[in-house]
Amino acid sequence: MVEAARKYKRMVQVGSQGRSLKHKIHAMQLLKEGVIGKIHLAKGMCYKRRRSIGHTPDQPVPPGVNWDMFLGPAPMRPFSVNRFKYNWHWFWDTGNGDIGNQGVHEMDMCRWGMNDVGFPKTVTSSGGKFAYQDDQETPNTQLATFDYGDFQIVFEVRGLITGDEGGLARRGEHTIGNIYYGSEGYMVVDVGGFQVYKGDKIQKVMDEKPAEPEWTPAPHMANLLQAVRSRNPKDLNTDVEAGVLSASLCHLANISYRVGRKLTWDQANKQFVGDAEANRLLSRDYRKPYAVPEKV
């Protein structure tokens, strides 16, 4: 995707809308300036209540649905309501679970807060699909750790009933956002603003509310239009390269989860070290004609 965007000179803005919100931009600037000291851990949370999807039988494709095109490169399977519309997220053929659904937004915030860091040295992910007996394949509980040597990124998915964490606000049934831990304190960031806590007494020293309405895409769209006019991808708040990196961490975590072990990443060769099973999951067998070419 990055190569195609550059070759064809297209402005590709990834949907990490948080990068265009004023309070999040300010929060990331403060982190770079050392507001909480040296950061050793960035944590992303997707505590998003998900109920059982149950079981749905195979059935004829509904009128007006192009099932072949919907599946795209995924294997052809009989139509089922659970594999269509939103629930496609919970099947490995078509989705990535919540770490790659809601979670990629907070994964991007983790990377952003760590100076847009790239690939880790190692990744470990564990969890499972607990409590439910239904059609879902992806985990509803997942914990991933990305080790960079002198700091870590941790990401957690909880789809079952859970509480809040670290002062991150619970909104309805969900707790979604980020916490950055530094040598002098920590920062909590979500769509509703950010707070800074410092010292051994954990005193709140900063509390900034959002300047824009929650969840608004308007600043992100305005930024895209600005880049379309300038023809400079550096003007984009979330260029395709940033989106690819954030999504890649989600994929690495899922691969570790699926093979059930810690993996070491070789960035020079863009593969896992000494693990053929894990490396096979870096791509897929594309169902023709929905194949991604080797070269752009």
QUINORVEN-V676016 format. One record per pair of residues at least 6 apart in sequence whose C-alpha atoms are under 7 Angstrom apart, sorted by the first residue. I is the first residue (numbers start at 1). J is the second residue. D is the distance in whole Angstrom. If there is no record, write none. Layout:
BEGIN
<<I:J:D> <I:J:D>>
END
This chain:
BEGIN
<<2:240:6> <2:241:6> <3:296:7> <4:296:6> <5:11:7> <5:12:7> <11:227:7> <11:228:6> <11:231:7> <11:233:6> <12:239:6> <12:240:5> <13:224:6> <13:236:6> <13:238:6> <13:239:5> <13:240:6> <14:238:6> <14:239:6> <14:240:6> <14:243:6> <16:105:6> <16:238:7> <17:217:6> <17:220:6> <18:24:7> <19:25:6> <19:237:6> <19:238:7> <20:219:6> <20:220:5> <20:237:6> <21:219:7> <22:211:6> <23:193:6> <23:208:7> <23:209:7> <23:210:5> <23:211:7> <27:194:7> <28:113:6> <31:113:7> <36:182:5> <36:183:6> <36:184:5> <36:185:5> <36:186:6> <36:198:7> <37:182:5> <37:183:5> <37:184:5> <38:182:5> <38:183:5> <39:180:7> <39:181:6> <39:182:4> <39:183:6> <40:150:7> <40:151:4> <40:152:6> <40:181:6> <40:182:6> <41:151:6> <41:152:5> <41:153:6> <41:180:6> <41:181:5> <42:110:5> <42:152:7> <42:153:5> <42:154:6> <42:179:6> <42:180:5> <42:181:6> <43:110:7> <43:153:6> <43:154:5> <43:155:6> <43:178:6> <43:179:5> <43:180:6> <44:106:5> <44:107:6> <44:110:6> <44:154:6> <44:155:5> <44:156:6> <44:177:6> <44:178:5> <44:179:7> <45:106:7> <45:155:6> <45:156:5> <45:157:6> <45:176:5> <45:177:5> <45:178:6> <46:102:7> <46:103:6> <46:156:6> <46:157:5> <46:158:6> <46:175:7> <46:176:5> <47:157:6> <47:158:5> <47:159:6> <47:174:6> <47:175:5> <47:176:6> <48:158:6> <48:159:5> <48:173:7> <48:174:5> <48:175:6> <49:159:5> <49:160:6> <49:161:6> <49:173:6> <49:174:6> <50:159:5> <50:160:6> <52:132:6> <52:134:7> <53:134:6> <53:135:7> <54:134:5> <54:135:6> <55:134:5> <55:135:5> <56:80:6> <56:81:6> <56:82:6> <57:80:6> <58:78:6> <58:79:6> <58:80:5> <59:78:7> <59:79:6> <59:80:6> <60:79:6> <61:67:7> <61:79:6> <72:290:6> <73:286:5> <73:287:5> <73:288:7> <73:290:5> <73:291:6> <74:93:6> <74:94:7> <74:286:7> <74:287:6> <75:287:6> <82:88:7> <88:94:6> <88:95:6> <89:95:4> <89:96:6> <89:97:6> <90:96:7> <90:97:5> <90:136:5> <90:137:6> <90:138:5> <91:136:6> <91:137:5> <91:138:6> <92:137:7> <92:138:7> <96:138:7> <97:138:5> <97:139:6> <98:157:7> <99:157:6> <99:250:6> <100:247:7> <100:250:6> <104:246:6> <104:247:6> <104:250:7> <106:177:6> <106:178:6> <107:246:6> <108:246:5> <110:153:7> <111:117:5> <118:245:6> <120:146:6> <120:147:6> <120:148:5> <120:265:7> <121:147:6> <121:148:5> <121:264:6> <121:265:5> <122:146:6> <122:147:5> <122:263:6> <122:264:4> <122:265:6> <123:145:6> <123:146:5> <123:147:6> <123:252:7> <123:253:6> <123:256:7> <123:262:6> <123:263:5> <123:264:7> <124:144:6> <124:145:5> <124:146:7> <124:253:7> <124:256:6> <124:261:7> <124:262:4> <124:263:6> <125:142:7> <125:143:5> <125:144:4> <125:145:6> <125:253:5> <125:256:5> <125:257:5> <126:142:6> <126:143:6> <126:144:7> <126:257:5> <127:139:7> <127:141:5> <127:142:4> <127:143:6> <128:139:5> <128:140:6> <128:141:5> <128:142:6> <129:138:7> <129:139:4> <129:140:5> <129:141:6> <130:140:7> <140:157:7> <140:158:6> <140:159:5> <141:157:5> <141:158:5> <141:159:6> <142:156:6> <142:157:5> <142:158:7> <143:155:6> <143:156:5> <143:157:6> <144:154:6> <144:155:5> <144:156:6> <144:253:6> <145:152:7> <145:153:6> <145:154:5> <145:155:7> <146:152:6> <146:153:5> <146:154:6> <147:153:7> <164:170:6> <164:175:6> <168:175:7> <168:188:6> <169:175:6> <176:190:7> <177:189:6> <177:190:5> <178:188:6> <178:189:5> <178:190:6> <179:186:7> <179:187:6> <179:188:5> <179:189:6> <180:186:5> <180:187:5> <180:188:7> <181:187:7> <184:198:6> <184:199:6> <185:197:6> <185:198:4> <185:199:6> <186:196:6> <186:197:5> <186:198:7> <187:194:7> <187:195:6> <187:196:4> <187:197:6> <188:194:5> <188:195:5> <188:196:7> <189:195:7> <191:214:6> <191:215:7> <192:209:6> <192:210:6> <192:214:7> <193:208:5> <193:209:4> <193:210:5> <194:207:6> <194:208:5> <194:209:7> <195:204:7> <195:206:5> <195:207:4> <195:208:6> <196:204:6> <196:205:6> <196:206:5> <196:207:7> <197:203:5> <197:204:4> <197:205:6> <198:204:7> <198:205:7> <223:236:6> <223:237:7> <224:236:6> <227:233:6> <227:235:5> <227:236:6> <233:239:6> <255:278:6> <255:281:7> <256:262:6> <256:263:6> <259:278:7> <263:272:7> <264:272:6> <264:273:6> <265:271:6> <265:272:5> <265:273:6> <266:272:6> <266:273:6> <271:279:6> <272:278:7> <272:279:6>>
END
